[in-house]
Amino acid sequence: MAVEDQVITSAVTLTERAASELQGMLVENNKTEAALRVWVAGGGCSGLSYGMALDENPAEEGDQVMQDKGVKIYVDELSLRYMVGSVVDYVDDVLGGGFKIENPNAVKSCGCGSSFATGDDEAPGLDTRAGGGCGSCGCR
């Protein structure tokens, strides 16, 4: 079975608002077959940071392929370890709108919500050396 055919129950889900925004972006950009790729990388003021992008490529070896509310989601195995149960939301605030991840595995996060830490002392496979603040929220 091809990697892109291995769709699992969503360990990462979308709110209705996030799904609606993503579907609109996919249509506007003529990328209706693209997936939302979500990942965790070392860095940020709390040790780990999130990344998200629209991915027009097929799933890569080791990706977990999920589907929620009509949106395909790719998460690599290492990132999924830190994201099981997470919810991607779209929020509006005084600075504008954007996607935010609510992660039940995070025990600490910075003020802007883009950096977090889990209860693990170290994140195997990720460089978690803090970068001295993300600069987005004054969380230095």
FIKOLZA-1660 file (N, C-alpha, C; in steps of 0.1 Angstrom, whole numbers, plus 5000, padded with zeros to 4 digits):
% residues 140
   i   px   py   pz ch aa at
   1 5008 4988 5000  A  M  N
   1 5000 5000 5000  A  M CA
   1 5009 5012 5000  A  M  C
   2 5006 5022 4992  A  A  N
   2 5014 5034 4991  A  A CA
   2 5012 5043 5003  A  A  C
   3 5022 5051 5007  A  V  N
   3 5022 5059 5019  A  V CA
   3 5009 5068 5019  A  V  C
   4 5006 5074 5008  A  E  N
   4 4995 5083 5008  A  E CA
   4 4981 5076 5009  A  E  C
   5 4981 5063 5008  A  D  N
   5 4969 5055 5010  A  D CA
   5 4966 5051 5024  A  D  C
   6 4976 5053 5033  A  Q  N
   6 4975 5049 5047  A  Q CA
   6 4969 5060 5055  A  Q  C
   7 4956 5062 5055  A  V  N
   7 4950 5072 5062  A  V CA
   7 4946 5067 5076  A  V  C
   8 4950 5074 5087  A  I  N
   8 4947 5069 5100  A  I CA
   8 4937 5078 5107  A  I  C
   9 4931 5074 5117  A  T  N
   9 4922 5082 5125  A  T CA
   9 4930 5094 5130  A  T  C
  10 4924 5106 5129  A  S  N
  10 4932 5118 5132  A  S CA
  10 4937 5119 5146  A  S  C
  11 4950 5119 5147  A  A  N
  11 4956 5122 5160  A  A CA
  11 4958 5137 5162  A  A  C
  12 4958 5144 5150  A  V  N
  12 4958 5158 5150  A  V CA
  12 4945 5162 5143  A  V  C
  13 4937 5171 5149  A  T  N
  13 4924 5174 5143  A  T CA
  13 4923 5189 5141  A  T  C
  14 4913 5193 5134  A  L  N
  14 4910 5207 5130  A  L CA
  14 4897 5212 5137  A  L  C
  15 4896 5224 5141  A  T  N
  15 4884 5230 5145  A  T CA
  15 4876 5233 5132  A  T  C
  16 4863 5235 5133  A  E  N
  16 4855 5239 5121  A  E CA
  16 4861 5251 5114  A  E  C
  17 4865 5261 5122  A  R  N
  17 4870 5274 5117  A  R CA
  17 4883 5271 5109  A  R  C
  18 4892 5263 5115  A  A  N
  18 4905 5260 5108  A  A CA
  18 4902 5253 5095  A  A  C
  19 4893 5243 5096  A  A  N
  19 4890 5235 5083  A  A CA
  19 4885 5244 5073  A  A  C
  20 4876 5253 5076  A  S  N
  20 4870 5263 5067  A  S CA
  20 4880 5272 5061  A  S  C
  21 4889 5277 5069  A  E  N
  21 4900 5286 5064  A  E CA
  21 4909 5278 5055  A  E  C
  22 4913 5266 5059  A  L  N
  22 4922 5258 5050  A  L CA
  22 4915 5255 5037  A  L  C
  23 4903 5251 5037  A  Q  N
  23 4896 5247 5025  A  Q CA
  23 4895 5259 5016  A  Q  C
  24 4893 5271 5021  A  G  N
  24 4893 5283 5014  A  G CA
  24 4906 5286 5007  A  G  C
  25 4917 5285 5015  A  M  N
  25 4931 5287 5010  A  M CA
  25 4934 5277 4999  A  M  C
  26 4930 5265 5001  A  L  N
  26 4933 5255 4990  A  L CA
  26 4926 5258 4977  A  L  C
  27 4913 5262 4978  A  V  N
  27 4906 5266 4966  A  V CA
  27 4912 5279 4960  A  V  C
  28 4914 5289 4968  A  E  N
  28 4919 5302 4963  A  E CA
  28 4933 5300 4956  A  E  C
  29 4941 5291 4961  A  N  N
  29 4954 5289 4956  A  N CA
  29 4955 5278 4945  A  N  C
  30 4943 5272 4942  A  N  N
  30 4942 5262 4932  A  N CA
  30 4950 5250 4936  A  N  C
  31 4950 5246 4949  A  K  N
  31 4957 5235 4954  A  K CA
  31 4948 5225 4962  A  K  C
  32 4937 5222 4955  A  T  N
  32 4927 5214 4962  A  T CA
  32 4931 5200 4966  A  T  C
  33 4942 5195 4960  A  E  N
  33 4947 5182 4963  A  E CA
  33 4958 5182 4974  A  E  C
  34 4962 5194 4978  A  A  N
  34 4973 5196 4988  A  A CA
  34 4969 5192 5002  A  A  C
  35 4978 5189 5010  A  A  N
  35 4976 5185 5024  A  A CA
  35 4982 5196 5033  A  A  C
  36 4977 5197 5045  A  L  N
  36 4983 5205 5056  A  L CA
  36 4994 5197 5062  A  L  C
  37 5006 5201 5061  A  R  N
  37 5018 5195 5068  A  R CA
  37 5020 5202 5081  A  R  C
  38 5020 5194 5092  A  V  N
  38 5023 5200 5105  A  V CA
  38 5035 5193 5111  A  V  C
  39 5044 5200 5117  A  W  N
  39 5056 5194 5122  A  W CA
  39 5061 5201 5135  A  W  C
  40 5070 5195 5142  A  V  N
  40 5076 5200 5154  A  V CA
  40 5091 5200 5151  A  V  C
  41 5098 5211 5154  A  A  N
  41 5112 5213 5153  A  A CA
  41 5118 5218 5166  A  A  C
  42 5131 5215 5168  A  G  N
  42 5138 5220 5179  A  G CA
  42 5139 5235 5177  A  G  C
  43 5139 5243 5188  A  G  N
  43 5141 5257 5188  A  G CA
  43 5129 5264 5194  A  G  C
  44 5130 5278 5193  A  G  N
  44 5120 5286 5200  A  G CA
  44 5123 5288 5214  A  G  C
  45 5117 5297 5221  A  C  N
  45 5121 5300 5235  A  C CA
  45 5117 5290 5245  A  C  C
  46 5108 5280 5241  A  S  N
  46 5105 5270 5251  A  S CA
  46 5111 5256 5247  A  S  C
  47 5118 5255 5237  A  G  N
  47 5126 5243 5233  A  G CA
  47 5121 5236 5220  A  G  C
  48 5108 5237 5218  A  L  N
  48 5102 5231 5206  A  L CA
  48 5094 5241 5199  A  L  C
  49 5092 5240 5186  A  S  N
  49 5083 5250 5179  A  S CA
  49 5076 5242 5168  A  S  C
  50 5064 5248 5165  A  Y  N
  50 5055 5242 5155  A  Y CA
  50 5058 5248 5141  A  Y  C
  51 5055 5240 5131  A  G  N
  51 5055 5245 5117  A  G CA
  51 5043 5240 5110  A  G  C
  52 5038 5247 5100  A  M  N
  52 5027 5243 5092  A  M CA
  52 5029 5249 5078  A  M  C
  53 5025 5241 5068  A  A  N
  53 5026 5245 5054  A  A CA
  53 5016 5237 5046  A  A  C
  54 5012 5242 5034  A  L  N
  54 5004 5234 5025  A  L CA
  54 5015 5226 5017  A  L  C
  55 5012 5213 5015  A  D  N
  55 5022 5204 5009  A  D CA
  55 5014 5198 4997  A  D  C
  56 5019 5201 4985  A  E  N
  56 5013 5196 4973  A  E CA
  56 5019 5182 4969  A  E  C
  57 5030 5178 4976  A  N  N
  57 5036 5165 4973  A  N CA
  57 5029 5154 4979  A  N  C
  58 5032 5142 4974  A  P  N
  58 5026 5130 4981  A  P CA
  58 5033 5128 4995  A  P  C
  59 5026 5121 5003  A  A  N
  59 5032 5119 5017  A  A CA
  59 5046 5112 5015  A  A  C
  60 5054 5116 5025  A  E  N
  60 5068 5110 5025  A  E CA
  60 5068 5097 5033  A  E  C
  61 5078 5089 5031  A  E  N
  61 5080 5077 5039  A  E CA
  61 5080 5080 5054  A  E  C
  62 5072 5074 5062  A  G  N
  62 5072 5077 5076  A  G CA
  62 5062 5087 5080  A  G  C
  63 5055 5093 5071  A  D  N
  63 5044 5103 5074  A  D CA
  63 5032 5095 5079  A  D  C
  64 5025 5101 5088  A  Q  N
  64 5012 5097 5092  A  Q CA
  64 5002 5105 5084  A  Q  C
  65 4993 5099 5076  A  V  N
  65 4984 5106 5068  A  V CA
  65 4970 5106 5075  A  V  C
  66 4965 5117 5077  A  M  N
  66 4952 5118 5084  A  M CA
  66 4942 5126 5076  A  M  C
  67 4930 5126 5079  A  Q  N
  67 4919 5133 5072  A  Q CA
  67 4910 5138 5083  A  Q  C
  68 4907 5151 5083  A  D  N
  68 4897 5157 5092  A  D CA
  68 4889 5168 5086  A  D  C
  69 4876 5167 5086  A  K  N
  69 4867 5177 5081  A  K CA
  69 4871 5181 5066  A  K  C
  70 4874 5170 5059  A  G  N
  70 4877 5172 5044  A  G CA
  70 4891 5177 5041  A  G  C
  71 4900 5178 5051  A  V  N
  71 4914 5183 5049  A  V CA
  71 4923 5172 5052  A  V  C
  72 4932 5169 5042  A  K  N
  72 4943 5159 5044  A  K CA
  72 4954 5165 5053  A  K  C
  73 4959 5158 5062  A  I  N
  73 4969 5162 5071  A  I CA
  73 4981 5153 5071  A  I  C
  74 4993 5158 5070  A  Y  N
  74 5005 5150 5070  A  Y CA
  74 5013 5154 5083  A  Y  C
  75 5017 5144 5091  A  V  N
  75 5026 5146 5102  A  V CA
  75 5037 5135 5102  A  V  C
  76 5049 5139 5103  A  D  N
  76 5060 5129 5103  A  D CA
  76 5060 5122 5117  A  D  C
  77 5065 5110 5117  A  E  N
  77 5064 5102 5130  A  E CA
  77 5070 5108 5142  A  E  C
  78 5082 5115 5140  A  L  N
  78 5088 5121 5152  A  L CA
  78 5080 5133 5157  A  L  C
  79 5074 5141 5148  A  S  N
  79 5065 5152 5153  A  S CA
  79 5053 5147 5159  A  S  C
  80 5047 5136 5154  A  L  N
  80 5035 5131 5159  A  L CA
  80 5036 5126 5174  A  L  C
  81 5048 5122 5177  A  R  N
  81 5051 5118 5191  A  R CA
  81 5047 5130 5201  A  R  C
  82 5050 5142 5197  A  Y  N
  82 5047 5154 5205  A  Y CA
  82 5034 5161 5202  A  Y  C
  83 5026 5155 5193  A  M  N
  83 5014 5162 5189  A  M CA
  83 5001 5154 5190  A  M  C
  84 5002 5142 5194  A  V  N
  84 4990 5134 5195  A  V CA
  84 4979 5141 5204  A  V  C
  85 4967 5142 5198  A  G  N
  85 4957 5149 5206  A  G CA
  85 4956 5164 5203  A  G  C
  86 4965 5169 5195  A  S  N
  86 4965 5184 5192  A  S CA
  86 4954 5188 5183  A  S  C
  87 4950 5200 5185  A  V  N
  87 4939 5206 5176  A  V CA
  87 4944 5219 5170  A  V  C
  88 4943 5219 5157  A  V  N
  88 4947 5231 5149  A  V CA
  88 4934 5240 5149  A  V  C
  89 4936 5253 5153  A  D  N
  89 4925 5262 5153  A  D CA
  89 4929 5275 5145  A  D  C
  90 4919 5282 5141  A  Y  N
  90 4922 5295 5134  A  Y CA
  90 4916 5306 5143  A  Y  C
  91 4924 5315 5147  A  V  N
  91 4920 5326 5157  A  V CA
  91 4922 5339 5151  A  V  C
  92 4913 5349 5155  A  D  N
  92 4915 5363 5151  A  D CA
  92 4918 5370 5164  A  D  C
  93 4928 5379 5163  A  D  N
  93 4932 5387 5175  A  D CA
  93 4935 5401 5169  A  D  C
  94 4940 5410 5178  A  V  N
  94 4942 5424 5174  A  V CA
  94 4953 5425 5163  A  V  C
  95 4962 5415 5162  A  L  N
  95 4972 5415 5152  A  L CA
  95 4968 5408 5139  A  L  C
  96 4956 5403 5138  A  G  N
  96 4951 5397 5126  A  G CA
  96 4948 5382 5129  A  G  C
  97 4945 5374 5119  A  G  N
  97 4942 5360 5121  A  G CA
  97 4953 5351 5118  A  G  C
  98 4952 5339 5123  A  G  N
  98 4963 5329 5121  A  G CA
  98 4959 5316 5127  A  G  C
  99 4967 5306 5124  A  F  N
  99 4965 5292 5129  A  F CA
  99 4973 5291 5142  A  F  C
 100 4966 5284 5151  A  K  N
 100 4972 5281 5164  A  K CA
 100 4970 5266 5167  A  K  C
 101 4980 5261 5174  A  I  N
 101 4979 5246 5178  A  I CA
 101 4977 5246 5193  A  I  C
 102 4966 5239 5197  A  E  N
 102 4963 5236 5211  A  E CA
 102 4969 5222 5213  A  E  C
 103 4979 5220 5221  A  N  N
 103 4986 5208 5223  A  N CA
 103 4985 5203 5237  A  N  C
 104 4977 5192 5240  A  P  N
 104 4976 5187 5254  A  P CA
 104 4989 5182 5260  A  P  C
 105 4999 5179 5251  A  N  N
 105 5012 5174 5256  A  N CA
 105 5021 5185 5261  A  N  C
 106 5018 5198 5258  A  A  N
 106 5027 5209 5262  A  A CA
 106 5025 5212 5277  A  A  C
 107 5036 5212 5284  A  V  N
 107 5035 5216 5298  A  V CA
 107 5039 5230 5300  A  V  C
 108 5045 5236 5290  A  K  N
 108 5049 5250 5290  A  K CA
 108 5049 5256 5276  A  K  C
 109 5045 5268 5274  A  S  N
 109 5046 5274 5261  A  S CA
 109 5049 5289 5262  A  S  C
 110 5053 5295 5252  A  C  N
 110 5056 5309 5252  A  C CA
 110 5044 5317 5250  A  C  C
 111 5044 5330 5252  A  G  N
 111 5032 5338 5251  A  G CA
 111 5026 5338 5237  A  G  C
 112 5034 5336 5226  A  C  N
 112 5028 5337 5213  A  C CA
 112 5022 5323 5209  A  C  C
 113 5025 5313 5216  A  G  N
 113 5019 5299 5213  A  G CA
 113 5026 5292 5203  A  G  C
 114 5037 5297 5197  A  S  N
 114 5044 5290 5186  A  S CA
 114 5055 5281 5191  A  S  C
 115 5059 5282 5204  A  S  N
 115 5069 5274 5210  A  S CA
 115 5064 5268 5223  A  S  C
 116 5069 5255 5225  A  F  N
 116 5064 5248 5237  A  F CA
 116 5074 5238 5242  A  F  C
 117 5071 5232 5253  A  A  N
 117 5079 5222 5259  A  A CA
 117 5070 5211 5264  A  A  C
 118 5075 5198 5264  A  T  N
 118 5067 5187 5269  A  T CA
 118 5074 5183 5282  A  T  C
 119 5069 5173 5289  A  G  N
 119 5074 5169 5301  A  G CA
 119 5088 5161 5300  A  G  C
 120 5091 5158 5287  A  D  N
 120 5104 5151 5284  A  D CA
 120 5116 5161 5287  A  D  C
 121 5126 5156 5294  A  D  N
 121 5138 5164 5296  A  D CA
 121 5145 5167 5282  A  D  C
 122 5144 5158 5273  A  E  N
 122 5150 5160 5260  A  E CA
 122 5140 5154 5250  A  E  C
 123 5141 5160 5238  A  A  N
 123 5133 5155 5227  A  A CA
 123 5142 5148 5217  A  A  C
 124 5143 5134 5218  A  P  N
 124 5152 5127 5209  A  P CA
 124 5150 5130 5194  A  P  C
 125 5161 5133 5188  A  G  N
 125 5160 5136 5174  A  G CA
 125 5158 5151 5171  A  G  C
 126 5156 5159 5181  A  L  N
 126 5154 5174 5179  A  L CA
 126 5164 5182 5187  A  L  C
 127 5169 5192 5181  A  D  N
 127 5178 5201 5188  A  D CA
 127 5169 5211 5196  A  D  C
 128 5168 5210 5209  A  T  N
 128 5159 5218 5217  A  T CA
 128 5166 5230 5224  A  T  C
 129 5178 5233 5220  A  R  N
 129 5184 5245 5226  A  R CA
 129 5176 5257 5223  A  R  C
 130 5172 5264 5234  A  A  N
 130 5163 5276 5233  A  A CA
 130 5171 5287 5225  A  A  C
 131 5163 5294 5217  A  G  N
 131 5169 5304 5209  A  G CA
 131 5169 5318 5215  A  G  C
 132 5166 5319 5228  A  G  N
 132 5166 5332 5234  A  G CA
 132 5154 5340 5232  A  G  C
 133 5143 5334 5229  A  G  N
 133 5130 5342 5227  A  G CA
 133 5126 5342 5213  A  G  C
 134 5113 5341 5210  A  C  N
 134 5109 5341 5197  A  C CA
 134 5108 5354 5190  A  C  C
 135 5107 5365 5199  A  G  N
 135 5106 5378 5193  A  G CA
 135 5092 5383 5190  A  G  C
 136 5083 5373 5190  A  S  N
 136 5069 5377 5186  A  S CA
 136 5061 5382 5198  A  S  C
 137 5064 5378 5210  A  C  N
 137 5056 5382 5221  A  C CA
 137 5063 5387 5233  A  C  C
 138 5075 5390 5232  A  G  N
 138 5083 5395 5244  A  G CA
 138 5086 5384 5254  A  G  C
 139 5086 5372 5250  A  C  N
 139 5088 5360 5259  A  C CA
 139 5103 5357 5259  A  C  C
 140 5111 5366 5263  A  R  N
 140 5126 5364 5263  A  R CA
 140 5130 5359 5276  A  R  C
% end
